[in-house]
Amino acid sequence: MSPERRRAGAQLGLVGSAVLLLLIVISGARAENLDAGKSGARLFADSCATCHRSARGLAKGRFRLTLYLFLQKHYTSSDDAASALSTYLQSVDAPAAAPARRPAARRRDYRGETRPPRPPLPVRGR
């Protein structure tokens, strides 16, 4: 074998070793949890707000544990994210206050009715 071929083989072996070492180092990199340390509101804004306009009413009165288990299984990447998101959803799930009843006269004004109501029509066929 000629000296040039030996050098080329040695260089090829060196390059192959370097590529193999690079692959080992790259494969050893761990995935980073992008949701770590985020608040429930931030998690909702980043992940859920594209489909759900508001967080209000999403918990639908469920217990925090059942909400946590559902989010953990279907929508979040970690236990911490599921816990933060379920706590946030429960905090904004307060029932809406019932609207105050208005007196009949004010309701008529609100609807724009200016004339008094008509009497009922007579019943036909009797």
Chimera marker file (.cmm) of the C-alpha trace (Angstrom):
<marker_set name="trace">
<marker id="1" x="0.000" y="0.000" z="0.000" r="1" g="1" b="0" radius="0.5"/>
<marker id="2" x="1.326" y="3.412" z="-0.911" r="1" g="1" b="0" radius="0.5"/>
<marker id="3" x="2.024" y="6.063" z="1.746" r="1" g="1" b="0" radius="0.5"/>
<marker id="4" x="-0.621" y="8.344" z="0.222" r="1" g="1" b="0" radius="0.5"/>
<marker id="5" x="-3.305" y="5.701" z="0.646" r="1" g="1" b="0" radius="0.5"/>
<marker id="6" x="-2.254" y="5.138" z="4.255" r="1" g="1" b="0" radius="0.5"/>
<marker id="7" x="-2.550" y="8.846" z="5.000" r="1" g="1" b="0" radius="0.5"/>
<marker id="8" x="-5.951" y="9.026" z="3.291" r="1" g="1" b="0" radius="0.5"/>
<marker id="9" x="-7.140" y="5.994" z="5.274" r="1" g="1" b="0" radius="0.5"/>
<marker id="10" x="-5.860" y="7.504" z="8.510" r="1" g="1" b="0" radius="0.5"/>
<marker id="11" x="-7.579" y="10.809" z="7.752" r="1" g="1" b="0" radius="0.5"/>
<marker id="12" x="-10.804" y="8.990" z="6.886" r="1" g="1" b="0" radius="0.5"/>
<marker id="13" x="-10.589" y="7.084" z="10.165" r="1" g="1" b="0" radius="0.5"/>
<marker id="14" x="-9.986" y="10.336" z="12.053" r="1" g="1" b="0" radius="0.5"/>
<marker id="15" x="-12.937" y="12.058" z="10.369" r="1" g="1" b="0" radius="0.5"/>
<marker id="16" x="-15.153" y="9.037" z="11.025" r="1" g="1" b="0" radius="0.5"/>
<marker id="17" x="-14.149" y="9.050" z="14.704" r="1" g="1" b="0" radius="0.5"/>
<marker id="18" x="-14.888" y="12.772" z="14.961" r="1" g="1" b="0" radius="0.5"/>
<marker id="19" x="-18.327" y="12.314" z="13.385" r="1" g="1" b="0" radius="0.5"/>
<marker id="20" x="-19.081" y="9.413" z="15.721" r="1" g="1" b="0" radius="0.5"/>
<marker id="21" x="-18.021" y="11.455" z="18.743" r="1" g="1" b="0" radius="0.5"/>
<marker id="22" x="-20.176" y="14.379" z="17.584" r="1" g="1" b="0" radius="0.5"/>
<marker id="23" x="-23.210" y="12.111" z="17.208" r="1" g="1" b="0" radius="0.5"/>
<marker id="24" x="-22.725" y="10.739" z="20.710" r="1" g="1" b="0" radius="0.5"/>
<marker id="25" x="-22.501" y="14.241" z="22.179" r="1" g="1" b="0" radius="0.5"/>
<marker id="26" x="-25.575" y="15.449" z="20.284" r="1" g="1" b="0" radius="0.5"/>
<marker id="27" x="-27.692" y="12.419" z="21.202" r="1" g="1" b="0" radius="0.5"/>
<marker id="28" x="-26.810" y="12.960" z="24.851" r="1" g="1" b="0" radius="0.5"/>
<marker id="29" x="-28.545" y="16.350" z="24.855" r="1" g="1" b="0" radius="0.5"/>
<marker id="30" x="-31.708" y="16.300" z="26.920" r="1" g="1" b="0" radius="0.5"/>
<marker id="31" x="-35.019" y="17.804" z="25.956" r="1" g="1" b="0" radius="0.5"/>
<marker id="32" x="-35.853" y="20.984" z="27.814" r="1" g="1" b="0" radius="0.5"/>
<marker id="33" x="-39.288" y="21.501" z="29.352" r="1" g="1" b="0" radius="0.5"/>
<marker id="34" x="-40.426" y="24.839" z="27.959" r="1" g="1" b="0" radius="0.5"/>
<marker id="35" x="-43.365" y="25.015" z="30.382" r="1" g="1" b="0" radius="0.5"/>
<marker id="36" x="-41.229" y="24.794" z="33.525" r="1" g="1" b="0" radius="0.5"/>
<marker id="37" x="-41.730" y="27.699" z="35.912" r="1" g="1" b="0" radius="0.5"/>
<marker id="38" x="-44.660" y="29.283" z="34.057" r="1" g="1" b="0" radius="0.5"/>
<marker id="39" x="-47.766" y="30.428" z="35.890" r="1" g="1" b="0" radius="0.5"/>
<marker id="40" x="-51.177" y="28.981" z="35.119" r="1" g="1" b="0" radius="0.5"/>
<marker id="41" x="-52.227" y="32.180" z="33.353" r="1" g="1" b="0" radius="0.5"/>
<marker id="42" x="-49.100" y="32.086" z="31.162" r="1" g="1" b="0" radius="0.5"/>
<marker id="43" x="-49.645" y="28.401" z="30.336" r="1" g="1" b="0" radius="0.5"/>
<marker id="44" x="-53.231" y="29.156" z="29.321" r="1" g="1" b="0" radius="0.5"/>
<marker id="45" x="-52.139" y="32.104" z="27.169" r="1" g="1" b="0" radius="0.5"/>
<marker id="46" x="-49.408" y="30.086" z="25.447" r="1" g="1" b="0" radius="0.5"/>
<marker id="47" x="-51.245" y="26.797" z="24.931" r="1" g="1" b="0" radius="0.5"/>
<marker id="48" x="-55.000" y="27.127" z="25.289" r="1" g="1" b="0" radius="0.5"/>
<marker id="49" x="-55.941" y="30.633" z="24.175" r="1" g="1" b="0" radius="0.5"/>
<marker id="50" x="-55.714" y="29.732" z="20.484" r="1" g="1" b="0" radius="0.5"/>
<marker id="51" x="-58.827" y="27.548" z="20.808" r="1" g="1" b="0" radius="0.5"/>
<marker id="52" x="-60.469" y="28.893" z="23.971" r="1" g="1" b="0" radius="0.5"/>
<marker id="53" x="-61.093" y="32.631" z="24.043" r="1" g="1" b="0" radius="0.5"/>
<marker id="54" x="-61.424" y="32.766" z="27.802" r="1" g="1" b="0" radius="0.5"/>
<marker id="55" x="-60.461" y="30.554" z="30.716" r="1" g="1" b="0" radius="0.5"/>
<marker id="56" x="-63.746" y="31.341" z="32.467" r="1" g="1" b="0" radius="0.5"/>
<marker id="57" x="-66.048" y="28.334" z="32.569" r="1" g="1" b="0" radius="0.5"/>
<marker id="58" x="-63.569" y="25.735" z="31.322" r="1" g="1" b="0" radius="0.5"/>
<marker id="59" x="-63.331" y="24.004" z="34.704" r="1" g="1" b="0" radius="0.5"/>
<marker id="60" x="-67.143" y="23.632" z="34.688" r="1" g="1" b="0" radius="0.5"/>
<marker id="61" x="-67.241" y="23.136" z="38.448" r="1" g="1" b="0" radius="0.5"/>
<marker id="62" x="-65.049" y="20.015" z="38.369" r="1" g="1" b="0" radius="0.5"/>
<marker id="63" x="-62.855" y="19.025" z="41.283" r="1" g="1" b="0" radius="0.5"/>
<marker id="64" x="-59.249" y="20.153" z="40.972" r="1" g="1" b="0" radius="0.5"/>
<marker id="65" x="-57.990" y="16.539" z="41.037" r="1" g="1" b="0" radius="0.5"/>
<marker id="66" x="-60.137" y="15.399" z="38.106" r="1" g="1" b="0" radius="0.5"/>
<marker id="67" x="-59.191" y="18.512" z="36.139" r="1" g="1" b="0" radius="0.5"/>
<marker id="68" x="-55.519" y="17.928" z="36.939" r="1" g="1" b="0" radius="0.5"/>
<marker id="69" x="-55.646" y="14.292" z="35.809" r="1" g="1" b="0" radius="0.5"/>
<marker id="70" x="-57.433" y="15.220" z="32.578" r="1" g="1" b="0" radius="0.5"/>
<marker id="71" x="-54.929" y="17.968" z="31.727" r="1" g="1" b="0" radius="0.5"/>
<marker id="72" x="-51.978" y="15.758" z="32.668" r="1" g="1" b="0" radius="0.5"/>
<marker id="73" x="-53.126" y="12.968" z="30.384" r="1" g="1" b="0" radius="0.5"/>
<marker id="74" x="-54.228" y="15.022" z="27.384" r="1" g="1" b="0" radius="0.5"/>
<marker id="75" x="-52.772" y="18.521" z="27.241" r="1" g="1" b="0" radius="0.5"/>
<marker id="76" x="-49.705" y="19.234" z="29.391" r="1" g="1" b="0" radius="0.5"/>
<marker id="77" x="-46.146" y="18.004" z="29.235" r="1" g="1" b="0" radius="0.5"/>
<marker id="78" x="-45.479" y="17.731" z="32.976" r="1" g="1" b="0" radius="0.5"/>
<marker id="79" x="-47.137" y="17.276" z="36.342" r="1" g="1" b="0" radius="0.5"/>
<marker id="80" x="-46.210" y="20.808" z="37.392" r="1" g="1" b="0" radius="0.5"/>
<marker id="81" x="-47.823" y="22.349" z="34.307" r="1" g="1" b="0" radius="0.5"/>
<marker id="82" x="-51.021" y="20.329" z="34.843" r="1" g="1" b="0" radius="0.5"/>
<marker id="83" x="-51.153" y="21.418" z="38.473" r="1" g="1" b="0" radius="0.5"/>
<marker id="84" x="-50.589" y="25.111" z="37.702" r="1" g="1" b="0" radius="0.5"/>
<marker id="85" x="-53.121" y="25.093" z="34.867" r="1" g="1" b="0" radius="0.5"/>
<marker id="86" x="-55.817" y="23.274" z="36.859" r="1" g="1" b="0" radius="0.5"/>
<marker id="87" x="-55.365" y="25.674" z="39.786" r="1" g="1" b="0" radius="0.5"/>
<marker id="88" x="-55.648" y="28.663" z="37.454" r="1" g="1" b="0" radius="0.5"/>
<marker id="89" x="-58.748" y="27.323" z="35.691" r="1" g="1" b="0" radius="0.5"/>
<marker id="90" x="-60.472" y="26.745" z="39.020" r="1" g="1" b="0" radius="0.5"/>
<marker id="91" x="-59.593" y="30.223" z="40.222" r="1" g="1" b="0" radius="0.5"/>
<marker id="92" x="-61.301" y="31.870" z="37.235" r="1" g="1" b="0" radius="0.5"/>
<marker id="93" x="-64.274" y="29.498" z="37.262" r="1" g="1" b="0" radius="0.5"/>
<marker id="94" x="-66.266" y="31.592" z="39.735" r="1" g="1" b="0" radius="0.5"/>
<marker id="95" x="-69.954" y="31.520" z="38.874" r="1" g="1" b="0" radius="0.5"/>
<marker id="96" x="-71.163" y="34.612" z="37.085" r="1" g="1" b="0" radius="0.5"/>
<marker id="97" x="-73.297" y="36.920" z="39.188" r="1" g="1" b="0" radius="0.5"/>
<marker id="98" x="-76.993" y="36.823" z="38.340" r="1" g="1" b="0" radius="0.5"/>
<marker id="99" x="-78.165" y="40.005" z="36.647" r="1" g="1" b="0" radius="0.5"/>
<marker id="100" x="-80.256" y="42.295" z="38.817" r="1" g="1" b="0" radius="0.5"/>
<marker id="101" x="-83.990" y="42.249" z="38.067" r="1" g="1" b="0" radius="0.5"/>
<marker id="102" x="-85.350" y="45.497" z="36.705" r="1" g="1" b="0" radius="0.5"/>
<marker id="103" x="-88.791" y="46.836" z="37.417" r="1" g="1" b="0" radius="0.5"/>
<marker id="104" x="-91.332" y="46.355" z="34.633" r="1" g="1" b="0" radius="0.5"/>
<marker id="105" x="-91.439" y="50.064" z="33.758" r="1" g="1" b="0" radius="0.5"/>
<marker id="106" x="-87.690" y="50.223" z="33.253" r="1" g="1" b="0" radius="0.5"/>
<marker id="107" x="-87.753" y="47.065" z="31.141" r="1" g="1" b="0" radius="0.5"/>
<marker id="108" x="-90.273" y="48.658" z="28.811" r="1" g="1" b="0" radius="0.5"/>
<marker id="109" x="-88.062" y="51.692" z="28.414" r="1" g="1" b="0" radius="0.5"/>
<marker id="110" x="-85.054" y="49.470" z="27.778" r="1" g="1" b="0" radius="0.5"/>
<marker id="111" x="-86.827" y="47.551" z="25.032" r="1" g="1" b="0" radius="0.5"/>
<marker id="112" x="-87.881" y="50.761" z="23.357" r="1" g="1" b="0" radius="0.5"/>
<marker id="113" x="-91.627" y="50.187" z="23.860" r="1" g="1" b="0" radius="0.5"/>
<marker id="114" x="-93.396" y="53.526" z="24.086" r="1" g="1" b="0" radius="0.5"/>
<marker id="115" x="-97.031" y="52.405" z="23.767" r="1" g="1" b="0" radius="0.5"/>
<marker id="116" x="-98.930" y="50.326" z="26.342" r="1" g="1" b="0" radius="0.5"/>
<marker id="117" x="-99.422" y="46.605" z="25.730" r="1" g="1" b="0" radius="0.5"/>
<marker id="118" x="-102.505" y="45.536" z="23.727" r="1" g="1" b="0" radius="0.5"/>
<marker id="119" x="-105.311" y="43.503" z="25.273" r="1" g="1" b="0" radius="0.5"/>
<marker id="120" x="-105.433" y="39.840" z="24.286" r="1" g="1" b="0" radius="0.5"/>
<marker id="121" x="-107.432" y="38.765" z="21.218" r="1" g="1" b="0" radius="0.5"/>
<marker id="122" x="-110.799" y="37.125" z="21.794" r="1" g="1" b="0" radius="0.5"/>
<marker id="123" x="-110.850" y="33.333" z="21.688" r="1" g="1" b="0" radius="0.5"/>
<marker id="124" x="-112.591" y="32.086" z="18.521" r="1" g="1" b="0" radius="0.5"/>
<marker id="125" x="-114.670" y="28.978" z="18.214" r="1" g="1" b="0" radius="0.5"/>
<marker id="126" x="-116.610" y="29.198" z="21.441" r="1" g="1" b="0" radius="0.5"/>
<link id1="1" id2="2" r="1" g="1" b="0" radius="0.2"/>
<link id1="2" id2="3" r="1" g="1" b="0" radius="0.2"/>
<link id1="3" id2="4" r="1" g="1" b="0" radius="0.2"/>
<link id1="4" id2="5" r="1" g="1" b="0" radius="0.2"/>
<link id1="5" id2="6" r="1" g="1" b="0" radius="0.2"/>
<link id1="6" id2="7" r="1" g="1" b="0" radius="0.2"/>
<link id1="7" id2="8" r="1" g="1" b="0" radius="0.2"/>
<link id1="8" id2="9" r="1" g="1" b="0" radius="0.2"/>
<link id1="9" id2="10" r="1" g="1" b="0" radius="0.2"/>
<link id1="10" id2="11" r="1" g="1" b="0" radius="0.2"/>
<link id1="11" id2="12" r="1" g="1" b="0" radius="0.2"/>
<link id1="12" id2="13" r="1" g="1" b="0" radius="0.2"/>
<link id1="13" id2="14" r="1" g="1" b="0" radius="0.2"/>
<link id1="14" id2="15" r="1" g="1" b="0" radius="0.2"/>
<link id1="15" id2="16" r="1" g="1" b="0" radius="0.2"/>
<link id1="16" id2="17" r="1" g="1" b="0" radius="0.2"/>
<link id1="17" id2="18" r="1" g="1" b="0" radius="0.2"/>
<link id1="18" id2="19" r="1" g="1" b="0" radius="0.2"/>
<link id1="19" id2="20" r="1" g="1" b="0" radius="0.2"/>
<link id1="20" id2="21" r="1" g="1" b="0" radius="0.2"/>
<link id1="21" id2="22" r="1" g="1" b="0" radius="0.2"/>
<link id1="22" id2="23" r="1" g="1" b="0" radius="0.2"/>
<link id1="23" id2="24" r="1" g="1" b="0" radius="0.2"/>
<link id1="24" id2="25" r="1" g="1" b="0" radius="0.2"/>
<link id1="25" id2="26" r="1" g="1" b="0" radius="0.2"/>
<link id1="26" id2="27" r="1" g="1" b="0" radius="0.2"/>
<link id1="27" id2="28" r="1" g="1" b="0" radius="0.2"/>
<link id1="28" id2="29" r="1" g="1" b="0" radius="0.2"/>
<link id1="29" id2="30" r="1" g="1" b="0" radius="0.2"/>
<link id1="30" id2="31" r="1" g="1" b="0" radius="0.2"/>
<link id1="31" id2="32" r="1" g="1" b="0" radius="0.2"/>
<link id1="32" id2="33" r="1" g="1" b="0" radius="0.2"/>
<link id1="33" id2="34" r="1" g="1" b="0" radius="0.2"/>
<link id1="34" id2="35" r="1" g="1" b="0" radius="0.2"/>
<link id1="35" id2="36" r="1" g="1" b="0" radius="0.2"/>
<link id1="36" id2="37" r="1" g="1" b="0" radius="0.2"/>
<link id1="37" id2="38" r="1" g="1" b="0" radius="0.2"/>
<link id1="38" id2="39" r="1" g="1" b="0" radius="0.2"/>
<link id1="39" id2="40" r="1" g="1" b="0" radius="0.2"/>
<link id1="40" id2="41" r="1" g="1" b="0" radius="0.2"/>
<link id1="41" id2="42" r="1" g="1" b="0" radius="0.2"/>
<link id1="42" id2="43" r="1" g="1" b="0" radius="0.2"/>
<link id1="43" id2="44" r="1" g="1" b="0" radius="0.2"/>
<link id1="44" id2="45" r="1" g="1" b="0" radius="0.2"/>
<link id1="45" id2="46" r="1" g="1" b="0" radius="0.2"/>
<link id1="46" id2="47" r="1" g="1" b="0" radius="0.2"/>
<link id1="47" id2="48" r="1" g="1" b="0" radius="0.2"/>
<link id1="48" id2="49" r="1" g="1" b="0" radius="0.2"/>
<link id1="49" id2="50" r="1" g="1" b="0" radius="0.2"/>
<link id1="50" id2="51" r="1" g="1" b="0" radius="0.2"/>
<link id1="51" id2="52" r="1" g="1" b="0" radius="0.2"/>
<link id1="52" id2="53" r="1" g="1" b="0" radius="0.2"/>
<link id1="53" id2="54" r="1" g="1" b="0" radius="0.2"/>
<link id1="54" id2="55" r="1" g="1" b="0" radius="0.2"/>
<link id1="55" id2="56" r="1" g="1" b="0" radius="0.2"/>
<link id1="56" id2="57" r="1" g="1" b="0" radius="0.2"/>
<link id1="57" id2="58" r="1" g="1" b="0" radius="0.2"/>
<link id1="58" id2="59" r="1" g="1" b="0" radius="0.2"/>
<link id1="59" id2="60" r="1" g="1" b="0" radius="0.2"/>
<link id1="60" id2="61" r="1" g="1" b="0" radius="0.2"/>
<link id1="61" id2="62" r="1" g="1" b="0" radius="0.2"/>
<link id1="62" id2="63" r="1" g="1" b="0" radius="0.2"/>
<link id1="63" id2="64" r="1" g="1" b="0" radius="0.2"/>
<link id1="64" id2="65" r="1" g="1" b="0" radius="0.2"/>
<link id1="65" id2="66" r="1" g="1" b="0" radius="0.2"/>
<link id1="66" id2="67" r="1" g="1" b="0" radius="0.2"/>
<link id1="67" id2="68" r="1" g="1" b="0" radius="0.2"/>
<link id1="68" id2="69" r="1" g="1" b="0" radius="0.2"/>
<link id1="69" id2="70" r="1" g="1" b="0" radius="0.2"/>
<link id1="70" id2="71" r="1" g="1" b="0" radius="0.2"/>
<link id1="71" id2="72" r="1" g="1" b="0" radius="0.2"/>
<link id1="72" id2="73" r="1" g="1" b="0" radius="0.2"/>
<link id1="73" id2="74" r="1" g="1" b="0" radius="0.2"/>
<link id1="74" id2="75" r="1" g="1" b="0" radius="0.2"/>
<link id1="75" id2="76" r="1" g="1" b="0" radius="0.2"/>
<link id1="76" id2="77" r="1" g="1" b="0" radius="0.2"/>
<link id1="77" id2="78" r="1" g="1" b="0" radius="0.2"/>
<link id1="78" id2="79" r="1" g="1" b="0" radius="0.2"/>
<link id1="79" id2="80" r="1" g="1" b="0" radius="0.2"/>
<link id1="80" id2="81" r="1" g="1" b="0" radius="0.2"/>
<link id1="81" id2="82" r="1" g="1" b="0" radius="0.2"/>
<link id1="82" id2="83" r="1" g="1" b="0" radius="0.2"/>
<link id1="83" id2="84" r="1" g="1" b="0" radius="0.2"/>
<link id1="84" id2="85" r="1" g="1" b="0" radius="0.2"/>
<link id1="85" id2="86" r="1" g="1" b="0" radius="0.2"/>
<link id1="86" id2="87" r="1" g="1" b="0" radius="0.2"/>
<link id1="87" id2="88" r="1" g="1" b="0" radius="0.2"/>
<link id1="88" id2="89" r="1" g="1" b="0" radius="0.2"/>
<link id1="89" id2="90" r="1" g="1" b="0" radius="0.2"/>
<link id1="90" id2="91" r="1" g="1" b="0" radius="0.2"/>
<link id1="91" id2="92" r="1" g="1" b="0" radius="0.2"/>
<link id1="92" id2="93" r="1" g="1" b="0" radius="0.2"/>
<link id1="93" id2="94" r="1" g="1" b="0" radius="0.2"/>
<link id1="94" id2="95" r="1" g="1" b="0" radius="0.2"/>
<link id1="95" id2="96" r="1" g="1" b="0" radius="0.2"/>
<link id1="96" id2="97" r="1" g="1" b="0" radius="0.2"/>
<link id1="97" id2="98" r="1" g="1" b="0" radius="0.2"/>
<link id1="98" id2="99" r="1" g="1" b="0" radius="0.2"/>
<link id1="99" id2="100" r="1" g="1" b="0" radius="0.2"/>
<link id1="100" id2="101" r="1" g="1" b="0" radius="0.2"/>
<link id1="101" id2="102" r="1" g="1" b="0" radius="0.2"/>
<link id1="102" id2="103" r="1" g="1" b="0" radius="0.2"/>
<link id1="103" id2="104" r="1" g="1" b="0" radius="0.2"/>
<link id1="104" id2="105" r="1" g="1" b="0" radius="0.2"/>
<link id1="105" id2="106" r="1" g="1" b="0" radius="0.2"/>
<link id1="106" id2="107" r="1" g="1" b="0" radius="0.2"/>
<link id1="107" id2="108" r="1" g="1" b="0" radius="0.2"/>
<link id1="108" id2="109" r="1" g="1" b="0" radius="0.2"/>
<link id1="109" id2="110" r="1" g="1" b="0" radius="0.2"/>
<link id1="110" id2="111" r="1" g="1" b="0" radius="0.2"/>
<link id1="111" id2="112" r="1" g="1" b="0" radius="0.2"/>
<link id1="112" id2="113" r="1" g="1" b="0" radius="0.2"/>
<link id1="113" id2="114" r="1" g="1" b="0" radius="0.2"/>
<link id1="114" id2="115" r="1" g="1" b="0" radius="0.2"/>
<link id1="115" id2="116" r="1" g="1" b="0" radius="0.2"/>
<link id1="116" id2="117" r="1" g="1" b="0" radius="0.2"/>
<link id1="117" id2="118" r="1" g="1" b="0" radius="0.2"/>
<link id1="118" id2="119" r="1" g="1" b="0" radius="0.2"/>
<link id1="119" id2="120" r="1" g="1" b="0" radius="0.2"/>
<link id1="120" id2="121" r="1" g="1" b="0" radius="0.2"/>
<link id1="121" id2="122" r="1" g="1" b="0" radius="0.2"/>
<link id1="122" id2="123" r="1" g="1" b="0" radius="0.2"/>
<link id1="123" id2="124" r="1" g="1" b="0" radius="0.2"/>
<link id1="124" id2="125" r="1" g="1" b="0" radius="0.2"/>
<link id1="125" id2="126" r="1" g="1" b="0" radius="0.2"/>
</marker_set>
